[in-house]
Amino acid sequence: MDDEFTLPADTLKILNEFLQQKAQRERDELERIENKAASDVMFEEDWQLSQFWYNESTKQALGKAVCKLLSELQNEANKNSYRIALLSCPSLYDTVKQLHNNVKIFEFDKRFSACGEDFVHYDFNKANESGYLEEFKETFDLIIADPPFLSEECITKISKIIGSLSKSSTKILFCSGAIVEPWLTTCLQLKKCAFEPGHERNLGNEFVSFANFDIDSYVNS
Ligand SMILES: C[S@@+](CC[C@H](N)C(=O)[O-])C[C@H]1O[C@@H](n2cnc3c(N)ncnc32)[C@H](O)[C@@H]1O
């Protein structure tokens, strides 16, 4: 007996339309969830916490850089285990999370606990406490940081945390005021780059980037 059967043409047409509509509904739902997630985890700047969010072109440029770094990974296994840490730069979370699942957002502002398990509450002031953030020691492949203050103490303490979270191969991007260069380069092997992050509001200070890799070629390609 022949197991195959054929549906009448009109039934087949109805079935195909139904499947197409179902697929479209699923796509719409996914888009709705993504948009909701994006808007859910962004908040008004709190100037008490020295919060100055990146502008859209900076988020896009850094998203492009992350995308390119991920595309250089040899295979899916490497990609899945690739870990990204965002230190005090929460406005990048949505952009990066849409590109890669394995992201931690280290933040002092507890509103960002809306990011769920990706959120790690931290305070740079605790950098010298023994065993601080020990569970993340030498864990990350890419670290992007933007400390709250342009003071030697803040830069030194955040650098210490970055050093602890890094492996020897970790790529580090550090965005801050130009004036932090002497303190920063004493702590970490980073060089000033041409890429200049921009903000939604104009800041009085000259804002620059430092990295241990050629971030300029990643944001510009
Ligand atoms: C200059 S803003 C950088 C924000 C970045 N430009 C962005 O768009 O996401 C500094 C960040 O440090 C966080 N912050 C404030 N106090 C902190 C502390 N004690 N420890 C760690 N981070 C802190 C702020 O909440 C803020 O997100």
Ligand as a Chemical Component Dictionary entry (heavy atoms), coordinates in Angstrom:
data_LIG
# 
_chem_comp.id                   LIG 
_chem_comp.type                 NON-POLYMER 
_chem_comp.pdbx_formal_charge   0 
_chem_comp.three_letter_code    LIG 
# 
loop_
_chem_comp_atom.comp_id 
_chem_comp_atom.atom_id 
_chem_comp_atom.alt_atom_id 
_chem_comp_atom.type_symbol 
_chem_comp_atom.charge 
_chem_comp_atom.model_Cartn_x 
_chem_comp_atom.model_Cartn_y 
_chem_comp_atom.model_Cartn_z 
_chem_comp_atom.pdbx_ordinal 
LIG C1  C1  C 0  30.187 57.607 33.538 1  
LIG S1  S1  S 1  28.872 56.408 33.728 2  
LIG C2  C2  C 0  29.196 55.365 32.375 3  
LIG C3  C3  C 0  27.921 54.990 31.650 4  
LIG C4  C4  C 0  28.174 54.641 30.203 5  
LIG N1  N1  N 0  28.620 55.799 29.486 6  
LIG C5  C5  C 0  26.901 54.081 29.577 7  
LIG O1  O1  O 0  26.372 54.750 28.653 8  
LIG O2  O2  O -1 26.421 53.032 29.979 9  
LIG C6  C6  C 0  29.450 55.532 35.123 10 
LIG C7  C7  C 0  28.669 54.315 35.568 11 
LIG O3  O3  O 0  29.230 53.916 36.849 12 
LIG C8  C8  C 0  28.176 53.497 37.695 13 
LIG N2  N2  N 0  28.606 53.666 39.107 14 
LIG C9  C9  C 0  28.305 54.682 39.971 15 
LIG N3  N3  N 0  28.853 54.441 41.175 16 
LIG C10 C10 C 0  29.514 53.254 41.073 17 
LIG C11 C11 C 0  30.260 52.471 42.009 18 
LIG N4  N4  N 0  30.445 52.858 43.254 19 
LIG N5  N5  N 0  30.802 51.297 41.571 20 
LIG C12 C12 C 0  30.615 50.889 40.287 21 
LIG N6  N6  N 0  29.921 51.587 39.373 22 
LIG C13 C13 C 0  29.367 52.754 39.755 23 
LIG C14 C14 C 0  27.025 54.407 37.327 24 
LIG O4  O4  O 0  25.801 53.851 37.744 25 
LIG C15 C15 C 0  27.184 54.506 35.820 26 
LIG O5  O5  O 0  26.467 53.496 35.160 27 
# 
loop_
_chem_comp_bond.comp_id 
_chem_comp_bond.atom_id_1 
_chem_comp_bond.atom_id_2 
_chem_comp_bond.value_order 
_chem_comp_bond.pdbx_ordinal 
LIG C1  S1  SING 1  
LIG S1  C2  SING 2  
LIG S1  C6  SING 3  
LIG C2  C3  SING 4  
LIG C3  C4  SING 5  
LIG C4  N1  SING 6  
LIG C4  C5  SING 7  
LIG C5  O1  DOUB 8  
LIG C5  O2  SING 9  
LIG C6  C7  SING 10 
LIG C7  O3  SING 11 
LIG C7  C15 SING 12 
LIG O3  C8  SING 13 
LIG C8  N2  SING 14 
LIG C8  C14 SING 15 
LIG N2  C9  SING 16 
LIG N2  C13 SING 17 
LIG C9  N3  DOUB 18 
LIG N3  C10 SING 19 
LIG C10 C11 SING 20 
LIG C10 C13 DOUB 21 
LIG C11 N4  SING 22 
LIG C11 N5  DOUB 23 
LIG N5  C12 SING 24 
LIG C12 N6  DOUB 25 
LIG N6  C13 SING 26 
LIG C14 O4  SING 27 
LIG C14 C15 SING 28 
LIG C15 O5  SING 29 
# 
